[in-house]
Amino acid sequence: MTQMPTVLFVDDEEDYLNTLIKRMRKRQVNAFGVGSGEKALEHLASHATDVVVLDVRMPGMDGIETLRRIKEVAPLTEVIMLTGHASLEVAREGMELGAFDYLMKPVDIDELLYKMEDAAQKKNIQEEKIKTLDDLLTSDIA
């Protein structure tokens, strides 16, 4: 079995967030949660994270702005957008800003797990490519 990704859940609905984290940890996902975009950025500054599952509608910094900032500070971290409000415009904007995917609440846990695993795999592939390039560049210099 592959190692489960480290996932940060960002949602201002505390009960929903706690339930999601509990359900993910039962499935051996290394899950953490915060209640705002600002707290997500603080968490990412000090914790290695493979995937962020991000609510679109939050007070203060919304999901789109949070996604934009995540991609600035941790460009390889994959972001899955979650919303309870269907909005093709927001989905399109999120994808243009680099979101891995977009799911509707209430989300099917198994579907979310598959998306998180796919997102983490994409991140790992990108990191391997960068490592290979770094190794090539280093050997050319030596």
N, C-alpha and C positions, 0 to 999 in steps of 0.2 A: 504494500500500500504506500502511496506517496504521502509525504509529509503534508499535513494540513497547513494552509497559509495563515499568516498573522493578519487579522482583519480588524479594522477600526470601524465601528458603527457610529454614525453621527445622526442624531435625531433629537428634536426638542420634546417629543412625547416620551416622558420618562418611563411610564409603564410599558409602552411598546418596546422601547430600547432595552429595558431590563429583561423582558420576556425573550426577545430575540437573542440577546447575549447568552441567557441561560440555555436556550434551545441549541445554540451553536456549540457551546461548551460541552453539552451532552454528546455531541457528535465529534468531539476532540478538536474543534476549531479553537485556535488561540485567539479568542475574541475579547475586544475591549470596546468601551463605549463612552462617548461624550455627548453633551447636550447642545453644542453650538459649533458653528464654523470656526470661531475664534479658538475654542478649546481643541478642536481637531488640529489646527495648525500648531498649537503648543505641543500636543501629543506627538505629532510627526517630527517635530524638531528634536525630540529626545528618544524616540522609539522606532526601531526598524519595523516597517509595515509593508505588507505585500499589496493589500487591497483595502480600499475605503468604500464602505457602503453608505451613501450620502443621501439624506432626505433633501428634496428640492425646496420645500417650503418651510422655512424656519424664520423666527424673528431675528432682527439684527442682520448678520451676514447670511444671505440666502445660499442655497445649494450651488447656484451657478457661480456666484462670486467665490465661494469656498473652493469649488472645482478649479477655477482660474488660478487661485493662490496655491493650491496643492500642486498643480502642474508647474508652477514657478519654482517651488522649493523642493519638490520630489517628483521630477518628471517621469520617472519609471514606475511610480506607484500607480496602480490601476484603480479607477474609480467607477463604481456602479451606482447610478442614480436611482433613487426610489421616490415614488410620489403616490399620494392618494388622489391626486387630481390629474386627470388625463390632459396633457397639453403637448400637442405635436410641436409647437413652437419651442417650448422649453427643451423637449427631447432633442430636437435638431440642434439647438444652440449648445446643449451639453455635449453632443457627439462632435460638433465642430471644435469644441474646446478640449477634446481628447478623452471624453468619458468612454469607458470600455463598453458599457451597455446601459440600458434603461429598463426598469421593471416597475410594474404597478403594485401598489398596496391594495389589499393584503397580499403579500408575496407568498408564493408556495415555497416552503423551506427547502425542499429538494431541488427545485429550480434555482433558488438562490445559491445553494451549495455548489451546483454544477457551474454556475456563472462565476462564483468566487474561485473555484479551482481552475477554470479556463483563464481567468484574469491573472491569477498567480503564475500559471504556466507561461503566459505571454510575457510577464515581467521577468521571469527566470530566463527565458530565451533571449530577451533584450540584454540582460546583464551578462549572459554568456558571450554574446556577440561583442559587447564592449570589452570584456576581459580578453577575448581572443585578439581584438584589435590592439589593445594595450600591450599584450604579450608580443605581438608582431612588431609594434613600434619600438618596444624596449629592446628586442633582439636586433633590430636594424641599427639602433644607436650603438649597441655594445660592440 
